[in-house]
């Protein structure tokens, strides 16, 4: 009897080794409680520090003089050579952080920081000033800070109409997760901004409801002194309340929270992203065969523990959701959808009730138009309203939980997505830069429900093919170099649509060539904190996307 020896495919070995080493690189970031922790280099925040400084200046200038001095010193040290600041120090200068950083330095230390303020304002002038910022919300916050230091007259400031708080449903739809910040700053305006008699009457009538909304969030999070566990958000709320001379208990608690949470180097963080890191890490691992790995039991239990079982009253959200941080965090469709999909991919029955409640939450917050936003139903507010990426993450979660593609929730979402497609075939995404990842995500979902030949999907494929760079990678689709995140999602989506694996080999080769020491991949600033204005990285997302692409490619080439 003669046996035939078949040499193994050396490229398959390369893929297997890259996947194995990439998975172990992820597991090295896992804490005993199941969190994949990337906090060491990813929470330092210019905006958080600005928020803390303004709050302490108005709430406790003498008692917190040491914190103010430390924070101002840190801002001066982290100013870029070109005079600007970025949300995360060391990244290219951004208009929003530069505007508020220069203003708050002028507010807390006009003499010692004069040169830094001057160079920051020069950078703003060279880049078009506030008018050049492509986001009205950011312009509004920046104008608040310019008003604090007298660069804008009080009568020129945008008014936050407190009378809208008399209509809570409308108030939420108009401001969504900005309700506590807008309420606090509106309360301060009622005291400091020139108002006519009718506006003053309306402000007085709306004040109790505005304070109630702020306190609802405060108490939901355990009355810790923080809002959203985020120094920027807490700073805006505390600044408004302190300037309004209202809610001294919440103001004092915020001051205490700032004192407890300042880094010894003088900065404050954006807030933990425990759920956001972990969900992408676990999703990537489950895609490449690690669903049964006992190390993921802790992460599964983490997710069930982080699900929230109380309604978030200020935003009108029912219970059953997840946020991006802890057990009292703010609700988010993005995290709820992704965590649901992950739980459905993990073995065991322990998560069944969590999945059921999560599906109910997604169902109840779906917009009447078929889309999903961040958390408030039917809002159209920029950076939180209807988003193609968020919508398909919700749809995927429903499908993973067993909802059929013919279900009205899914059909309405797909209809809305068809209308949201841009003329060139691409899709927007609120939380990821430009169009590559939004387009890839929508394509993947259409393919999953058997509509890969739909005109929407075909146009998305054509756009992704045009957006591919000469080296085989994908960037943002607008000329930026390739990234692991965008290349990984594009490769995964095209494979899901039935594209020939051989035609995607250059993208896979690019991913393999860009592995970092230790088996992982470098992350880039592709995540939008505020769309088109401030960005950050999520290392777990980069690892998870690379693993997803390599695993799907390995499966595709292994098919007979």
C-alpha positions in Angstrom: 0.0 0.0 0.0 1.4 3.4 -1.0 0.6 6.5 1.0 0.6 10.0 -0.5 2.3 12.7 1.5 0.7 16.1 1.1 2.8 19.1 2.2 0.8 21.4 4.4 0.0 24.9 3.0 2.7 27.1 4.4 0.4 30.1 4.2 -2.2 28.4 6.4 0.5 27.8 9.0 1.3 31.5 8.9 -2.4 32.4 9.4 -2.7 29.9 12.2 0.4 31.3 14.0 -0.8 34.9 13.5 -4.2 34.1 14.9 -2.8 32.1 17.9 -0.2 34.8 18.8 -2.8 37.6 18.3 -5.2 35.8 20.6 -2.6 35.3 23.3 -1.7 39.0 23.0 -5.3 39.8 23.7 -5.5 37.5 26.7 -2.4 39.1 28.2 -4.6 42.3 28.6 -7.4 40.4 30.4 -7.8 41.1 34.1 -9.1 38.4 36.5 -12.6 40.1 36.5 -12.8 39.5 32.7 -12.1 43.1 31.6 -9.6 43.4 28.7 -7.9 46.5 30.1 -6.3 49.1 27.9 -6.5 52.0 30.3 -2.8 52.6 30.8 -2.3 54.6 27.7 -5.8 55.5 26.6 -7.6 57.5 29.3 -5.4 60.6 29.5 -7.7 63.5 28.4 -7.1 67.1 27.6 -10.9 67.7 27.6 -11.3 66.0 31.0 -8.6 68.2 32.4 -10.2 71.3 31.0 -13.6 70.3 32.4 -12.1 69.7 35.9 -10.2 73.1 35.9 -13.2 75.2 35.0 -15.4 73.4 37.5 -12.8 73.8 40.3 -12.3 77.5 39.4 -15.9 78.3 39.9 -16.8 75.8 42.6 -13.8 75.8 44.9 -11.0 78.2 43.7 -9.2 78.5 47.1 -9.7 75.0 48.5 -8.6 73.4 45.2 -5.8 75.8 44.3 -3.3 73.0 44.3 -5.3 70.9 41.8 -5.9 73.9 39.6 -2.1 74.7 39.6 -1.3 71.1 38.8 -3.8 70.8 36.0 -2.8 74.1 34.4 0.8 73.0 34.5 -0.1 69.7 32.7 -2.0 71.6 30.0 1.1 73.8 29.4 3.4 70.8 29.2 1.2 68.9 26.7 0.6 71.7 24.3 1.9 70.7 20.9 4.8 72.6 19.3 2.4 74.1 16.7 0.4 75.8 19.6 -2.6 73.4 19.6 -3.8 70.6 21.7 -5.4 67.2 20.9 -7.9 65.4 23.0 -5.2 62.7 23.7 -1.8 64.3 24.2 0.8 63.6 21.5 -1.7 63.4 18.7 -2.2 66.0 16.0 -3.8 69.3 17.2 -7.6 69.6 17.1 -9.7 72.7 17.1 -12.1 71.8 19.9 -9.4 70.9 22.5 -7.3 73.9 21.4 -10.1 76.3 21.9 -11.1 75.2 25.3 -7.6 74.6 26.6 -6.4 78.1 25.7 -9.6 79.5 27.2 -9.4 77.6 30.5 -5.7 78.5 30.9 -6.6 82.2 30.5 -9.4 81.6 33.1 -7.3 80.0 35.8 -3.8 81.5 35.2 -3.9 84.4 32.8 -0.4 85.7 33.7 1.6 82.4 34.0 -0.1 80.9 30.9 -0.1 84.0 28.7 2.3 82.7 26.1 0.5 79.4 25.9 -2.8 81.1 25.5 -1.5 83.3 22.8 0.0 80.5 20.8 -3.2 78.4 21.2 -5.3 81.3 19.9 -2.9 81.8 17.1 -3.3 78.2 16.1 -7.1 78.7 16.1 -6.8 81.7 13.9 -4.6 79.9 11.5 -7.2 77.1 11.2 -10.3 79.2 10.7 -11.4 79.8 14.3 -14.5 78.4 15.9 -16.4 78.9 12.6 -14.2 76.2 11.0 -15.2 73.5 13.5 -17.4 71.1 11.6 -19.7 70.3 14.5 -22.3 72.7 16.0 -22.2 71.0 19.4 -18.5 71.5 19.8 -18.8 75.1 18.7 -21.4 75.6 21.4 -19.2 74.2 24.1 -16.2 76.3 22.9 -18.3 79.4 22.8 -19.2 78.8 26.5 -15.6 78.8 27.4 -14.9 81.9 25.3 -17.7 83.6 27.2 -16.2 82.5 30.6 -13.1 84.6 29.8 -14.7 87.5 28.0 -13.8 86.6 24.5 -17.5 86.6 23.7 -20.1 88.9 25.2 -22.8 87.2 27.3 -25.5 88.4 24.9 -23.7 86.7 22.0 -23.9 83.3 23.7 -26.3 80.7 22.5 -29.2 80.4 24.9 -30.1 77.0 26.4 -33.9 77.3 26.6 -34.8 76.0 30.0 -38.5 76.2 29.2 -38.1 73.1 27.1 -37.5 71.2 30.3 -41.2 71.6 30.9 -41.7 69.1 28.1 -39.4 66.2 29.1 -40.0 64.1 26.0 -39.1 66.9 23.6 -36.2 68.0 25.8 -34.7 64.6 25.6 -35.1 64.4 21.8 -33.5 67.8 21.4 -30.5 67.3 23.7 -30.4 63.5 24.3 -27.4 62.6 26.4 -26.4 66.3 26.7 -29.5 66.9 28.9 -27.5 67.2 32.2 -24.8 69.4 30.6 -27.3 71.6 28.7 -29.4 71.9 31.8 -26.6 73.0 34.1 -25.2 75.6 31.6 -28.8 76.8 31.0 -29.2 77.3 34.7 -26.0 79.4 34.8 -27.2 81.5 31.9 -30.4 82.3 33.7 -28.3 84.1 36.2 -25.5 85.6 34.0 -26.9 86.0 30.5 -29.1 89.1 29.7 -32.6 87.8 29.2 -35.8 89.6 28.4 -38.7 89.3 30.9 -40.5 86.5 29.0 -37.2 84.5 28.7 -36.6 85.0 32.4 -40.1 83.8 33.3 -39.7 80.7 31.2 -36.2 80.0 32.7 -37.7 80.2 36.2 -40.5 77.8 35.2 -38.1 75.3 33.7 -35.5 75.4 36.5 -37.1 72.7 38.7 -37.3 70.2 35.8 -33.8 71.0 34.7 -32.4 70.4 38.2 -34.4 67.1 38.4 -32.9 65.8 35.2 -29.4 66.6 36.5 -30.1 64.9 39.8 -31.7 61.8 38.2 -28.4 61.1 36.4 -26.4 61.9 39.5 -28.4 59.6 41.7 -28.6 56.8 39.1 -24.8 56.7 39.2 -24.7 56.4 42.9 -24.2 60.0 43.9 -20.5 59.7 43.5 -19.9 63.3 42.5 -19.4 62.3 38.8 -21.6 62.3 35.8 -20.7 59.6 33.2 -17.5 58.9 35.2 -16.1 61.5 32.9 -14.2 64.6 34.0 -15.3 66.6 30.9 -19.0 65.9 31.4 -18.7 66.3 35.2 -16.8 69.6 34.6 -19.5 71.0 32.4 -22.3 70.1 34.9 -20.4 71.3 38.0 -19.4 74.5 36.2 -23.0 75.3 35.4 -24.3 74.5 38.8 -21.6 76.5 40.6 -22.1 79.5 38.4 -25.9 79.3 39.0 -25.4 78.9 42.8 -27.6 75.9 42.8 -27.4 72.3 44.2 -24.5 72.8 46.6 -24.5 69.2 47.6 -23.9 68.0 44.0 -21.2 70.7 43.5 -19.4 69.7 46.7 -19.5 66.1 45.7 -18.1 66.9 42.3 -15.2 68.8 43.8 -14.5 65.8 46.0 -14.6 63.5 43.0 -12.1 65.7 41.1 -9.7 65.6 44.1 -10.0 61.8 44.3 -9.5 61.2 40.6 -6.7 63.5 39.6 -3.6 61.8 38.3 -0.5 62.7 40.2 0.8 64.3 37.0 -2.1 66.8 36.9 -4.6 65.4 34.5 -8.1 63.8 34.6 -9.4 61.0 32.5 -12.2 60.6 30.0 -13.7 57.7 31.8 -13.2 54.0 31.8 -14.2 51.9 28.7 -14.3 48.5 30.3 -17.2 47.2 28.3 -16.1 48.8 25.0 -12.6 47.2 25.3 -13.9 43.9 26.4 -16.7 43.4 23.9 -14.4 43.9 20.9 -11.7 41.7 22.3 -14.2 38.8 23.0 -15.9 39.2 19.7 -12.6 38.8 17.9 -11.7 35.7 20.0 -15.0 34.0 19.4 -14.6 34.6 15.6 -11.4 32.6 15.5 -12.4 29.6 17.6 -11.9 30.7 21.2 -15.6 30.7 22.3 -15.1 27.7 24.5 -11.9 29.0 26.1 -12.4 28.9 29.8 -10.7 32.3 30.2 -13.7 33.9 28.5 -16.1 32.7 31.3 -15.0 35.7 33.4 -15.8 38.1 30.5 -19.2 36.4 30.0 -20.0 36.9 33.7 -18.7 40.5 33.5 -21.2 41.3 30.7 -24.1 39.8 32.6 -23.0 41.7 35.7 -22.7 45.0 33.8 -26.2 44.9 32.3 -28.4 47.5 34.0 -31.8 46.7 35.4 -33.1 50.1 36.2 -34.5 52.6 33.8 -32.3 55.6 33.0 -35.0 58.2 33.7 -33.2 61.4 32.5 -33.0 59.9 28.9 -36.3 58.0 29.0 -34.5 54.7 28.5 -36.0 51.4 29.8 -33.9 48.8 31.7 -31.9 46.1 30.0 -29.1 48.0 28.4 -25.3 48.2 28.6 -23.1 51.3 28.7 -19.4 51.7 27.9 -18.2 51.7 31.5 -19.6 50.3 34.7 -22.8 49.1 36.3 -24.4 52.6 36.5 -23.2 54.0 33.2 -25.1 55.7 30.6 -27.1 53.7 28.0 -25.7 52.9 24.6 -27.1 51.0 21.6 -23.6 50.4 20.3 -22.5 48.6 23.5 -25.8 46.9 23.9 -25.8 45.5 20.4 -22.2 44.4 20.4 -22.4 42.7 23.8 -25.6 40.9 22.9 -23.9 39.5 19.8 -21.0 38.4 21.9 -23.2 36.7 24.6 -25.0 34.8 21.8 -21.7 33.5 20.6 -20.5 32.2 24.0 -21.6 28.8 25.3 -23.8 28.3 28.3 -27.3 29.3 29.4 -26.3 31.7 32.2 -26.6 34.7 29.8 -30.1 33.7 28.4 -32.0 36.2 30.6 -29.5 39.0 29.8 -30.0 38.3 26.1 -33.7 38.4 26.4 -33.7 41.7 28.3 -31.2 43.2 25.8 -33.4 42.3 22.9 -36.4 43.9 24.6 -34.3 47.1 25.2 -33.2 47.4 21.6 -36.8 46.8 20.4 -38.1 49.6 22.7 -35.6 52.2 21.6 -35.7 51.6 17.9 -36.7 54.8 16.1 -40.0 55.0 14.4 -38.1 55.5 11.2 -36.4 52.1 11.6 -33.0 53.3 12.7 -31.1 53.4 16.0 -29.3 56.2 17.6 -27.2 56.2 20.7 -29.9 55.9 23.3 -32.8 58.4 23.1 -35.5 57.3 20.7 -36.3 59.5 17.7 -33.6 62.1 18.4 -31.8 63.7 15.4 -29.1 65.3 17.4 -25.7 65.2 15.7 -23.3 62.6 17.2 -26.2 60.7 18.9 -29.0 60.5 16.3 -29.7 57.8 13.7 -26.5 56.1 12.5 -26.0 53.3 9.9 -23.3 51.7 11.9 -25.2 51.7 15.2 -28.3 50.5 13.3 -26.6 47.4 11.8 -25.0 46.6 15.2 -28.5 46.5 16.7 -29.8 44.4 13.7 -26.9 42.0 14.0 -27.7 41.6 17.7 -31.3 40.8 17.0 -30.3 38.3 14.4 -27.7 36.7 16.7 -30.5 36.4 19.3 -32.7 34.4 16.9 -34.9 37.1 15.5 -35.6 36.2 11.8 -34.6 38.4 8.9 -38.3 38.7 8.0 -39.1 40.3 11.4 -40.5 43.9 11.1 -37.8 45.3 13.3 -35.1 44.0 10.8 -37.1 44.9 7.7 -37.7 48.5 8.8 -34.0 48.9 9.6 -32.9 47.6 6.2 -35.4 50.0 4.5 -34.0 52.9 6.4 -30.4 51.9 5.6 -31.2 51.9 1.9 -32.4 55.5 2.2 -29.3 56.4 4.3 -26.8 55.2 1.6 -24.8 58.1 0.1 -24.8 58.5 -3.7 -21.3 57.1 -4.0 -22.4 53.8 -2.3 -20.8 54.5 1.1 -22.4 54.9 4.6 -21.7 57.4 7.4 -20.8 56.3 10.9 -21.1 58.5 14.0 -18.6 56.6 16.1 -15.9 55.6 13.5 -14.2 58.0 11.1 -15.3 58.7 7.6 -16.9 55.8 5.6 -15.0 52.6 5.4 -16.2 50.9 8.5 -19.8 52.1 8.2 -19.9 50.8 4.6 -18.3 47.5 5.6 -20.7 47.0 8.5 -23.8 47.6 6.4 -22.5 45.3 3.6 -21.9 42.6 6.1 -25.5 42.8 7.5 -27.1 42.9 4.1 -25.1 39.8 3.1 -26.1 38.1 6.3 -29.8 38.4 5.6 -29.4 37.0 2.1 -29.4 40.4 0.3 -25.8 40.4 -1.0 -27.2 41.0 -4.5 -29.4 43.9 -3.4 -28.5 47.2 -5.1 -27.5 48.6 -1.7 -25.0 45.9 -1.1 -23.6 46.0 -4.7 -23.0 49.7 -4.4 -21.3 49.2 -1.0 -19.0 46.5 -2.6 -18.2 48.8 -5.4 -17.3 51.7 -3.1 -15.1 49.4 -0.9 -13.3 48.1 -4.0 -12.6 51.7 -5.1 -11.4 52.7 -1.7 -8.8 49.9 -1.4 -5.3 51.4 -1.4 -2.5 50.3 -3.7 -0.8 48.3 -0.9 -4.0 46.2 -0.4 -5.1 48.0 2.8 -8.0 50.3 3.6 -7.9 53.7 5.2 -10.8 56.0 5.7 -11.8 56.1 2.1 -10.8 59.8 1.8 -7.0 59.4 1.3 -5.7 58.4 4.7 -3.2 55.5 5.0 -4.4 52.1 5.7 -5.2 51.0 9.3 -5.7 47.6 10.9 -9.2 48.5 12.0 -10.5 49.6 8.6 -8.6 46.9 6.6 -9.9 44.2 9.0 -13.5 45.3 8.7 -13.4 45.7 4.9 -11.8 42.3 4.4 -14.4 40.7 6.7 -17.3 42.3 5.1 -16.2 41.5 1.5 -15.7 37.9 2.5 -19.2 37.8 4.0 -20.6 39.2 0.8 -19.1 36.3 -1.2 -16.1 38.0 -2.7 -13.3 35.8 -4.0 -10.9 35.2 -1.2 -7.9 35.3 -3.6 -8.8 38.8 -4.5 -8.4 39.8 -0.8 -5.1 38.2 -0.3 -3.3 41.5 -0.5 -5.3 42.9 2.4 -4.6 39.8 4.5 -0.9 40.1 3.6 -1.0 43.7 4.7 -2.5 42.7 8.1 0.1 40.0 8.6 2.9 42.4 7.7 1.7 45.0 10.2 1.7 42.8 13.3 3.4 44.4 16.3 6.0 42.7 18.5 4.3 40.2 20.8 1.7 39.1 18.3 -0.8 42.0 18.3 -1.5 44.9 16.0 -1.1 48.7 16.4 -4.2 50.7 16.9 -5.0 54.1 15.2 -7.2 57.1 16.0 -10.2 55.9 14.0 -12.8 56.2 16.8 -14.8 59.4 17.0 -15.2 61.0 20.3 -17.0 63.9 18.5 -17.3 63.2 14.8 -14.8 65.1 12.6 -13.5 66.9 15.7 -11.8 64.6 18.3 -10.7 61.0 18.0 -9.1 58.3 20.1 -7.9 54.7 19.8 -9.3 51.4 21.1 -6.5 48.8 21.0 -9.0 45.9 21.7 -10.9 46.9 18.6 -7.8 46.7 16.4 -6.9 43.3 17.7 -10.5 42.0 17.4 -10.9 43.3 13.8 -7.6 41.8 12.7 -8.5 38.4 14.2 -12.0 38.5 12.6 -10.5 39.1 9.1 -7.8 36.5 9.4 -10.2 33.9 10.8 -12.7 34.5 8.0 -10.0 34.4 5.4 -8.7 31.1 6.8 -12.2 29.6 6.7 -12.7 30.8 3.2 -9.6 29.3 1.7 -10.2 26.1 3.6 -13.5 25.4 1.9 -13.3 22.7 -0.8 
